[in-house]
Amino acid sequence: MAKQNKEAYYQCVHCKQEIYWNTHKAFVECTCGKIAIDGCEDYVRVIGNMDDLKIINK
Ligand SMILES: [Zn+2]
């Protein structure tokens, strides 16, 4: 698995919501439900189409 950028946010291109990569194993959906993130120190799972999200490095 690729090394995760620790400052990465996933932004939904539809509702523009930003979700921080580390959700502490919680399943966090954006407000429109197109993408969801489930992440912790060990893994980050991105649910949704890659066309529906942008990765933002802050
Ligand atoms: Zn959305």
N, CA, C, O and the ligand as a Tripos MOL2 file, in Angstrom:
@<TRIPOS>MOLECULE
protein
  233   231    59     0     0
PROTEIN
NO_CHARGES

@<TRIPOS>ATOM
      1 N           0.8460   -1.2070    0.0000 N.3       1 MET1
      2 CA          0.0000    0.0000    0.0000 C.3       1 MET1
      3 C           0.8690    1.2410    0.0000 C.2       1 MET1
      4 O           1.9010    1.2950    0.6690 O.2       1 MET1
      5 N           0.4490    2.2140   -0.7420 N.am      2 ALA2
      6 CA          1.2060    3.4610   -0.8420 C.3       2 ALA2
      7 C           1.2300    4.1800    0.5050 C.2       2 ALA2
      8 O           0.2800    4.1150    1.2850 O.2       2 ALA2
      9 N           2.3120    4.8470    0.7440 N.am      3 LYS3
     10 CA          2.4310    5.5870    1.9870 C.3       3 LYS3
     11 C           1.4580    6.7690    1.9920 C.2       3 LYS3
     12 O           1.3390    7.5140    1.0200 O.2       3 LYS3
     13 N           0.7920    6.9010    3.0860 N.am      4 GLN4
     14 CA         -0.2460    7.9250    3.1690 C.3       4 GLN4
     15 C           0.3460    9.2680    3.5630 C.2       4 GLN4
     16 O           1.1480    9.3750    4.4920 O.2       4 GLN4
     17 N          -0.0700   10.2720    2.8370 N.am      5 ASN5
     18 CA          0.3090   11.6250    3.2380 C.3       5 ASN5
     19 C          -0.4870   12.0020    4.4710 C.2       5 ASN5
     20 O          -1.7180   12.0050    4.4510 O.2       5 ASN5
     21 N           0.2040   12.3130    5.5200 N.am      6 LYS6
     22 CA         -0.4720   12.5170    6.7990 C.3       6 LYS6
     23 C          -1.3100   13.7900    6.8500 C.2       6 LYS6
     24 O          -2.0960   13.9800    7.7780 O.2       6 LYS6
     25 N          -1.1460   14.6520    5.8680 N.am      7 GLU7
     26 CA         -1.9370   15.8870    5.8830 C.3       7 GLU7
     27 C          -3.0040   15.8950    4.7970 C.2       7 GLU7
     28 O          -3.5650   16.9420    4.4740 O.2       7 GLU7
     29 N          -3.2750   14.7380    4.2430 N.am      8 ALA8
     30 CA         -4.2090   14.6910    3.1230 C.3       8 ALA8
     31 C          -5.6620   14.8190    3.5740 C.2       8 ALA8
     32 O          -6.0920   14.2360    4.5690 O.2       8 ALA8
     33 N          -6.3870   15.6030    2.7990 N.am      9 TYR9
     34 CA         -7.8340   15.6890    2.9490 C.3       9 TYR9
     35 C          -8.4480   15.1910    1.6460 C.2       9 TYR9
     36 O          -7.8950   15.3870    0.5640 O.2       9 TYR9
     37 N          -9.5680   14.5640    1.7710 N.am     10 TYR10
     38 CA        -10.3060   14.1300    0.5790 C.3      10 TYR10
     39 C         -11.5030   15.0470    0.4290 C.2      10 TYR10
     40 O         -12.3370   15.1570    1.3280 O.2      10 TYR10
     41 N         -11.5770   15.7020   -0.7180 N.am     11 GLN11
     42 CA        -12.6890   16.6200   -0.9420 C.3      11 GLN11
     43 C         -13.6280   16.0560   -1.9990 C.2      11 GLN11
     44 O         -13.1960   15.6150   -3.0640 O.2      11 GLN11
     45 N         -14.8990   16.0760   -1.6920 N.am     12 CYS12
     46 CA        -15.9170   15.6690   -2.6520 C.3      12 CYS12
     47 C         -16.0680   16.7880   -3.6830 C.2      12 CYS12
     48 O         -16.2280   17.9540   -3.3220 O.2      12 CYS12
     49 N         -16.0180   16.4290   -4.9640 N.am     13 VAL13
     50 CA        -16.1260   17.4560   -6.0010 C.3      13 VAL13
     51 C         -17.5730   17.9330   -6.1520 C.2      13 VAL13
     52 O         -17.8260   18.9440   -6.8070 O.2      13 VAL13
     53 N         -18.5090   17.2200   -5.5570 N.am     14 HIS14
     54 CA        -19.9260   17.5760   -5.6910 C.3      14 HIS14
     55 C         -20.3690   18.5370   -4.6000 C.2      14 HIS14
     56 O         -20.8750   19.6190   -4.8950 O.2      14 HIS14
     57 N         -20.1840   18.1510   -3.3340 N.am     15 CYS15
     58 CA        -20.6500   19.0110   -2.2400 C.3      15 CYS15
     59 C         -19.5110   19.8000   -1.6060 C.2      15 CYS15
     60 O         -19.7350   20.6050   -0.7030 O.2      15 CYS15
     61 N         -18.2840   19.5680   -2.0830 N.am     16 LYS16
     62 CA        -17.0920   20.3110   -1.6400 C.3      16 LYS16
     63 C         -16.7000   20.0460   -0.1820 C.2      16 LYS16
     64 O         -15.8560   20.7470    0.3760 O.2      16 LYS16
     65 N         -17.3000   19.0640    0.4070 N.am     17 GLN17
     66 CA        -16.9220   18.7640    1.7870 C.3      17 GLN17
     67 C         -15.5380   18.1280    1.8310 C.2      17 GLN17
     68 O         -15.2000   17.2940    0.9910 O.2      17 GLN17
     69 N         -14.7550   18.5260    2.8050 N.am     18 GLU18
     70 CA        -13.4310   17.9540    2.9930 C.3      18 GLU18
     71 C         -13.4760   17.0080    4.1780 C.2      18 GLU18
     72 O         -14.0230   17.3280    5.2330 O.2      18 GLU18
     73 N         -12.8870   15.8370    3.9790 N.am     19 ILE19
     74 CA        -12.8170   14.8620    5.0610 C.3      19 ILE19
     75 C         -11.3490   14.5540    5.3170 C.2      19 ILE19
     76 O         -10.6160   14.2010    4.3930 O.2      19 ILE19
     77 N         -10.9260   14.6820    6.5370 N.am     20 TYR20
     78 CA         -9.5450   14.3910    6.8950 C.3      20 TYR20
     79 C          -9.3000   12.8840    6.7910 C.2      20 TYR20
     80 O         -10.1800   12.0800    7.1000 O.2      20 TYR20
     81 N          -8.1060   12.5160    6.3550 N.am     21 TRP21
     82 CA         -7.8190   11.0920    6.0970 C.3      21 TRP21
     83 C          -8.0180   10.2220    7.3290 C.2      21 TRP21
     84 O          -8.4470    9.0730    7.2180 O.2      21 TRP21
     85 N          -7.7080   10.7600    8.4980 N.am     22 ASN22
     86 CA         -7.7900    9.9260    9.7020 C.3      22 ASN22
     87 C          -9.1350   10.1340   10.3850 C.2      22 ASN22
     88 O          -9.3530   11.1320   11.0720 O.2      22 ASN22
     89 N         -10.0160    9.1910   10.1880 N.am     23 THR23
     90 CA        -11.3320    9.2760   10.8140 C.3      23 THR23
     91 C         -11.4020    8.3920   12.0600 C.2      23 THR23
     92 O         -12.4720    8.2040   12.6390 O.2      23 THR23
     93 N         -10.2490    7.8530   12.4660 N.am     24 HIS24
     94 CA        -10.1880    6.9550   13.6340 C.3      24 HIS24
     95 C         -11.1510    5.7910   13.4880 C.2      24 HIS24
     96 O         -11.9190    5.4670   14.3940 O.2      24 HIS24
     97 N         -11.0820    5.1710   12.3090 N.am     25 LYS25
     98 CA        -11.8510    3.9630   11.9930 C.3      25 LYS25
     99 C         -13.3550    4.2010   11.9210 C.2      25 LYS25
    100 O         -14.1410    3.2540   11.8970 O.2      25 LYS25
    101 N         -13.7420    5.4510   11.8890 N.am     26 ALA26
    102 CA        -15.1580    5.7470   11.6890 C.3      26 ALA26
    103 C         -15.4150    5.8700   10.1920 C.2      26 ALA26
    104 O         -14.5460    6.3010    9.4350 O.2      26 ALA26
    105 N         -16.5940    5.4950    9.7860 N.am     27 PHE27
    106 CA        -16.9850    5.6030    8.3840 C.3      27 PHE27
    107 C         -17.6210    6.9760    8.2070 C.2      27 PHE27
    108 O         -18.7420    7.2140    8.6580 O.2      27 PHE27
    109 N         -16.8900    7.8850    7.5400 N.am     28 VAL28
    110 CA        -17.3590    9.2680    7.4220 C.3      28 VAL28
    111 C         -17.7310    9.5510    5.9730 C.2      28 VAL28
    112 O         -16.8880    9.4730    5.0790 O.2      28 VAL28
    113 N         -18.9680    9.8730    5.7550 N.am     29 GLU29
    114 CA        -19.4690   10.2000    4.4250 C.3      29 GLU29
    115 C         -19.5020   11.7070    4.2420 C.2      29 GLU29
    116 O         -19.6530   12.4540    5.2100 O.2      29 GLU29
    117 N         -19.3580   12.1560    2.9940 N.am     30 CYS30
    118 CA        -19.5890   13.5630    2.7290 C.3      30 CYS30
    119 C         -21.0990   13.8140    2.7560 C.2      30 CYS30
    120 O         -21.8920   12.8730    2.8020 O.2      30 CYS30
    121 N         -21.4820   15.0780    2.7290 N.am     31 THR31
    122 CA        -22.8960   15.3960    2.9070 C.3      31 THR31
    123 C         -23.7680   14.8700    1.7730 C.2      31 THR31
    124 O         -24.9410   14.5710    1.9980 O.2      31 THR31
    125 N         -23.2330   14.7480    0.5630 N.am     32 CYS32
    126 CA        -24.0490   14.2370   -0.5370 C.3      32 CYS32
    127 C         -23.9360   12.7270   -0.6850 C.2      32 CYS32
    128 O         -24.6960   12.1250   -1.4440 O.2      32 CYS32
    129 N         -23.0020   12.1060    0.0270 N.am     33 GLY33
    130 CA        -22.9110   10.6530    0.0410 C.3      33 GLY33
    131 C         -22.1570   10.0310   -1.1180 C.2      33 GLY33
    132 O         -22.1730    8.8100   -1.2760 O.2      33 GLY33
    133 N         -21.4950   10.8460   -1.9360 N.am     34 LYS34
    134 CA        -20.7580   10.3050   -3.0860 C.3      34 LYS34
    135 C         -19.4610    9.6130   -2.6710 C.2      34 LYS34
    136 O         -19.0430    8.6260   -3.2760 O.2      34 LYS34
    137 N         -18.8380   10.1510   -1.6290 N.am     35 ILE35
    138 CA        -17.5950    9.5420   -1.1620 C.3      35 ILE35
    139 C         -17.6640    9.3030    0.3400 C.2      35 ILE35
    140 O         -18.4720    9.9070    1.0460 O.2      35 ILE35
    141 N         -16.8130    8.4240    0.8040 N.am     36 ALA36
    142 CA        -16.7210    8.1780    2.2310 C.3      36 ALA36
    143 C         -15.2990    7.7440    2.5420 C.2      36 ALA36
    144 O         -14.6340    7.1210    1.7140 O.2      36 ALA36
    145 N         -14.8420    8.0740    3.7320 N.am     37 ILE37
    146 CA        -13.4950    7.7490    4.1680 C.3      37 ILE37
    147 C         -13.5830    6.9390    5.4560 C.2      37 ILE37
    148 O         -14.3860    7.2190    6.3460 O.2      37 ILE37
    149 N         -12.7250    5.9250    5.5170 N.am     38 ASP38
    150 CA        -12.6100    5.1170    6.7190 C.3      38 ASP38
    151 C         -11.1130    4.9610    6.9460 C.2      38 ASP38
    152 O         -10.4640    4.1370    6.3020 O.2      38 ASP38
    153 N         -10.5720    5.7440    7.8530 N.am     39 GLY39
    154 CA         -9.1190    5.7460    7.9930 C.3      39 GLY39
    155 C          -8.6370    5.7160    9.4240 C.2      39 GLY39
    156 O          -9.3430    6.1240   10.3470 O.2      39 GLY39
    157 N          -7.4050    5.2180    9.5950 N.am     40 CYS40
    158 CA         -6.7300    5.2640   10.8920 C.3      40 CYS40
    159 C          -5.2340    5.2400   10.6000 C.2      40 CYS40
    160 O          -4.8230    5.3420    9.4440 O.2      40 CYS40
    161 N          -4.4270    5.1060   11.6360 N.am     41 GLU41
    162 CA         -2.9690    5.1150   11.4560 C.3      41 GLU41
    163 C          -2.4980    3.9730   10.5490 C.2      41 GLU41
    164 O          -1.4750    4.1080    9.8790 O.2      41 GLU41
    165 N          -3.2150    2.8700   10.5190 N.am     42 ASP42
    166 CA         -2.7580    1.6840    9.7940 C.3      42 ASP42
    167 C          -3.2330    1.6210    8.3540 C.2      42 ASP42
    168 O          -2.5650    1.0260    7.5090 O.2      42 ASP42
    169 N          -4.3660    2.2220    8.0640 N.am     43 TYR43
    170 CA         -4.9120    2.1170    6.7150 C.3      43 TYR43
    171 C          -5.8500    3.2820    6.4590 C.2      43 TYR43
    172 O          -6.3600    3.9050    7.3900 O.2      43 TYR43
    173 N          -6.0690    3.5650    5.1860 N.am     44 VAL44
    174 CA         -7.1010    4.5320    4.8050 C.3      44 VAL44
    175 C          -7.9080    3.9050    3.6840 C.2      44 VAL44
    176 O          -7.3560    3.5490    2.6430 O.2      44 VAL44
    177 N          -9.1930    3.7690    3.8870 N.am     45 ARG45
    178 CA        -10.0630    3.2180    2.8700 C.3      45 ARG45
    179 C         -10.8900    4.3550    2.2870 C.2      45 ARG45
    180 O         -11.5280    5.1110    3.0180 O.2      45 ARG45
    181 N         -10.8710    4.4660    0.9670 N.am     46 VAL46
    182 CA        -11.6490    5.4950    0.2900 C.3      46 VAL46
    183 C         -12.7860    4.8030   -0.4460 C.2      46 VAL46
    184 O         -12.5550    3.9570   -1.3100 O.2      46 VAL46
    185 N         -13.9920    5.1620   -0.1030 N.am     47 ILE47
    186 CA        -15.1590    4.5590   -0.7270 C.3      47 ILE47
    187 C         -15.7370    5.5740   -1.7030 C.2      47 ILE47
    188 O         -16.0100    6.7170   -1.3390 O.2      47 ILE47
    189 N         -15.9170    5.1460   -2.9360 N.am     48 GLY48
    190 CA        -16.4540    6.0570   -3.9330 C.3      48 GLY48
    191 C         -15.5910    6.0700   -5.1710 C.2      48 GLY48
    192 O         -14.5270    5.4530   -5.2110 O.2      48 GLY48
    193 N         -16.0500    6.7650   -6.1590 N.am     49 ASN49
    194 CA        -15.3710    6.8550   -7.4320 C.3      49 ASN49
    195 C         -14.2430    7.8830   -7.3430 C.2      49 ASN49
    196 O         -14.4330    8.9620   -6.7830 O.2      49 ASN49
    197 N         -13.0690    7.5540   -7.8910 N.am     50 MET50
    198 CA        -11.9550    8.5010   -7.8480 C.3      50 MET50
    199 C         -12.2850    9.8040   -8.5840 C.2      50 MET50
    200 O         -11.6970   10.8460   -8.2920 O.2      50 MET50
    201 N         -13.2200    9.7510   -9.5360 N.am     51 ASP51
    202 CA        -13.6360   10.9600  -10.2490 C.3      51 ASP51
    203 C         -14.4730   11.8830   -9.3680 C.2      51 ASP51
    204 O         -14.6680   13.0540   -9.6950 O.2      51 ASP51
    205 N         -14.9640   11.3540   -8.2590 N.am     52 ASP52
    206 CA        -15.8250   12.1370   -7.3780 C.3      52 ASP52
    207 C         -15.0550   12.8370   -6.2610 C.2      52 ASP52
    208 O         -15.6400   13.5580   -5.4530 O.2      52 ASP52
    209 N         -13.7520   12.6210   -6.2190 N.am     53 LEU53
    210 CA        -13.0030   13.2300   -5.1190 C.3      53 LEU53
    211 C         -11.6960   13.8280   -5.5940 C.2      53 LEU53
    212 O         -11.1540   13.4730   -6.6400 O.2      53 LEU53
    213 N         -11.2190   14.7440   -4.7830 N.am     54 LYS54
    214 CA         -9.9280   15.3870   -4.9970 C.3      54 LYS54
    215 C          -9.1290   15.2100   -3.7260 C.2      54 LYS54
    216 O          -9.6730   15.3010   -2.6250 O.2      54 LYS54
    217 N          -7.8320   14.9580   -3.8740 N.am     55 ILE55
    218 CA         -6.9940   14.8610   -2.6900 C.3      55 ILE55
    219 C          -6.3050   16.2000   -2.5030 C.2      55 ILE55
    220 O          -5.6590   16.7160   -3.4160 O.2      55 ILE55
    221 N          -6.4510   16.7520   -1.3130 N.am     56 ILE56
    222 CA         -5.8860   18.0650   -1.0000 C.3      56 ILE56
    223 C          -4.8050   17.8590    0.0500 C.2      56 ILE56
    224 O          -5.0310   17.2330    1.0860 O.2      56 ILE56
    225 N          -3.6310   18.3960   -0.2400 N.am     57 ASN57
    226 CA         -2.5580   18.3330    0.7410 C.3      57 ASN57
    227 C          -2.3680   19.6980    1.3550 C.2      57 ASN57
    228 O          -1.9920   20.6490    0.6690 O.2      57 ASN57
    229 N          -2.6240   19.7990    2.6360 N.am     58 LYS58
    230 CA         -2.5280   21.0990    3.3040 C.3      58 LYS58
    231 C          -1.1720   21.2520    3.9880 C.2      58 LYS58
    232 O          -0.9050   22.2830    4.6040 O.2      58 LYS58
    233 ZN        -20.2410   14.9960   -1.4980 Zn       59 ZN59
@<TRIPOS>BOND
     1     1     2 1
     2     2     3 1
     3     3     4 2
     4     3     5 am
     5     5     6 1
     6     6     7 1
     7     7     8 2
     8     7     9 am
     9     9    10 1
    10    10    11 1
    11    11    12 2
    12    11    13 am
    13    13    14 1
    14    14    15 1
    15    15    16 2
    16    15    17 am
    17    17    18 1
    18    18    19 1
    19    19    20 2
    20    19    21 am
    21    21    22 1
    22    22    23 1
    23    23    24 2
    24    23    25 am
    25    25    26 1
    26    26    27 1
    27    27    28 2
    28    27    29 am
    29    29    30 1
    30    30    31 1
    31    31    32 2
    32    31    33 am
    33    33    34 1
    34    34    35 1
    35    35    36 2
    36    35    37 am
    37    37    38 1
    38    38    39 1
    39    39    40 2
    40    39    41 am
    41    41    42 1
    42    42    43 1
    43    43    44 2
    44    43    45 am
    45    45    46 1
    46    46    47 1
    47    47    48 2
    48    47    49 am
    49    49    50 1
    50    50    51 1
    51    51    52 2
    52    51    53 am
    53    53    54 1
    54    54    55 1
    55    55    56 2
    56    55    57 am
    57    57    58 1
    58    58    59 1
    59    59    60 2
    60    59    61 am
    61    61    62 1
    62    62    63 1
    63    63    64 2
    64    63    65 am
    65    65    66 1
    66    66    67 1
    67    67    68 2
    68    67    69 am
    69    69    70 1
    70    70    71 1
    71    71    72 2
    72    71    73 am
    73    73    74 1
    74    74    75 1
    75    75    76 2
    76    75    77 am
    77    77    78 1
    78    78    79 1
    79    79    80 2
    80    79    81 am
    81    81    82 1
    82    82    83 1
    83    83    84 2
    84    83    85 am
    85    85    86 1
    86    86    87 1
    87    87    88 2
    88    87    89 am
    89    89    90 1
    90    90    91 1
    91    91    92 2
    92    91    93 am
    93    93    94 1
    94    94    95 1
    95    95    96 2
    96    95    97 am
    97    97    98 1
    98    98    99 1
    99    99   100 2
   100    99   101 am
   101   101   102 1
   102   102   103 1
   103   103   104 2
   104   103   105 am
   105   105   106 1
   106   106   107 1
   107   107   108 2
   108   107   109 am
   109   109   110 1
   110   110   111 1
   111   111   112 2
   112   111   113 am
   113   113   114 1
   114   114   115 1
   115   115   116 2
   116   115   117 am
   117   117   118 1
   118   118   119 1
   119   119   120 2
   120   119   121 am
   121   121   122 1
   122   122   123 1
   123   123   124 2
   124   123   125 am
   125   125   126 1
   126   126   127 1
   127   127   128 2
   128   127   129 am
   129   129   130 1
   130   130   131 1
   131   131   132 2
   132   131   133 am
   133   133   134 1
   134   134   135 1
   135   135   136 2
   136   135   137 am
   137   137   138 1
   138   138   139 1
   139   139   140 2
   140   139   141 am
   141   141   142 1
   142   142   143 1
   143   143   144 2
   144   143   145 am
   145   145   146 1
   146   146   147 1
   147   147   148 2
   148   147   149 am
   149   149   150 1
   150   150   151 1
   151   151   152 2
   152   151   153 am
   153   153   154 1
   154   154   155 1
   155   155   156 2
   156   155   157 am
   157   157   158 1
   158   158   159 1
   159   159   160 2
   160   159   161 am
   161   161   162 1
   162   162   163 1
   163   163   164 2
   164   163   165 am
   165   165   166 1
   166   166   167 1
   167   167   168 2
   168   167   169 am
   169   169   170 1
   170   170   171 1
   171   171   172 2
   172   171   173 am
   173   173   174 1
   174   174   175 1
   175   175   176 2
   176   175   177 am
   177   177   178 1
   178   178   179 1
   179   179   180 2
   180   179   181 am
   181   181   182 1
   182   182   183 1
   183   183   184 2
   184   183   185 am
   185   185   186 1
   186   186   187 1
   187   187   188 2
   188   187   189 am
   189   189   190 1
   190   190   191 1
   191   191   192 2
   192   191   193 am
   193   193   194 1
   194   194   195 1
   195   195   196 2
   196   195   197 am
   197   197   198 1
   198   198   199 1
   199   199   200 2
   200   199   201 am
   201   201   202 1
   202   202   203 1
   203   203   204 2
   204   203   205 am
   205   205   206 1
   206   206   207 1
   207   207   208 2
   208   207   209 am
   209   209   210 1
   210   210   211 1
   211   211   212 2
   212   211   213 am
   213   213   214 1
   214   214   215 1
   215   215   216 2
   216   215   217 am
   217   217   218 1
   218   218   219 1
   219   219   220 2
   220   219   221 am
   221   221   222 1
   222   222   223 1
   223   223   224 2
   224   223   225 am
   225   225   226 1
   226   226   227 1
   227   227   228 2
   228   227   229 am
   229   229   230 1
   230   230   231 1
   231   231   232 2
@<TRIPOS>SUBSTRUCTURE
     1 MET1         2 RESIDUE 1 A MET
     2 ALA2         6 RESIDUE 1 A ALA
     3 LYS3        10 RESIDUE 1 A LYS
     4 GLN4        14 RESIDUE 1 A GLN
     5 ASN5        18 RESIDUE 1 A ASN
     6 LYS6        22 RESIDUE 1 A LYS
     7 GLU7        26 RESIDUE 1 A GLU
     8 ALA8        30 RESIDUE 1 A ALA
     9 TYR9        34 RESIDUE 1 A TYR
    10 TYR10       38 RESIDUE 1 A TYR
    11 GLN11       42 RESIDUE 1 A GLN
    12 CYS12       46 RESIDUE 1 A CYS
    13 VAL13       50 RESIDUE 1 A VAL
    14 HIS14       54 RESIDUE 1 A HIS
    15 CYS15       58 RESIDUE 1 A CYS
    16 LYS16       62 RESIDUE 1 A LYS
    17 GLN17       66 RESIDUE 1 A GLN
    18 GLU18       70 RESIDUE 1 A GLU
    19 ILE19       74 RESIDUE 1 A ILE
    20 TYR20       78 RESIDUE 1 A TYR
    21 TRP21       82 RESIDUE 1 A TRP
    22 ASN22       86 RESIDUE 1 A ASN
    23 THR23       90 RESIDUE 1 A THR
    24 HIS24       94 RESIDUE 1 A HIS
    25 LYS25       98 RESIDUE 1 A LYS
    26 ALA26      102 RESIDUE 1 A ALA
    27 PHE27      106 RESIDUE 1 A PHE
    28 VAL28      110 RESIDUE 1 A VAL
    29 GLU29      114 RESIDUE 1 A GLU
    30 CYS30      118 RESIDUE 1 A CYS
    31 THR31      122 RESIDUE 1 A THR
    32 CYS32      126 RESIDUE 1 A CYS
    33 GLY33      130 RESIDUE 1 A GLY
    34 LYS34      134 RESIDUE 1 A LYS
    35 ILE35      138 RESIDUE 1 A ILE
    36 ALA36      142 RESIDUE 1 A ALA
    37 ILE37      146 RESIDUE 1 A ILE
    38 ASP38      150 RESIDUE 1 A ASP
    39 GLY39      154 RESIDUE 1 A GLY
    40 CYS40      158 RESIDUE 1 A CYS
    41 GLU41      162 RESIDUE 1 A GLU
    42 ASP42      166 RESIDUE 1 A ASP
    43 TYR43      170 RESIDUE 1 A TYR
    44 VAL44      174 RESIDUE 1 A VAL
    45 ARG45      178 RESIDUE 1 A ARG
    46 VAL46      182 RESIDUE 1 A VAL
    47 ILE47      186 RESIDUE 1 A ILE
    48 GLY48      190 RESIDUE 1 A GLY
    49 ASN49      194 RESIDUE 1 A ASN
    50 MET50      198 RESIDUE 1 A MET
    51 ASP51      202 RESIDUE 1 A ASP
    52 ASP52      206 RESIDUE 1 A ASP
    53 LEU53      210 RESIDUE 1 A LEU
    54 LYS54      214 RESIDUE 1 A LYS
    55 ILE55      218 RESIDUE 1 A ILE
    56 ILE56      222 RESIDUE 1 A ILE
    57 ASN57      226 RESIDUE 1 A ASN
    58 LYS58      230 RESIDUE 1 A LYS
    59 ZN59       233 GROUP 0 **** ****
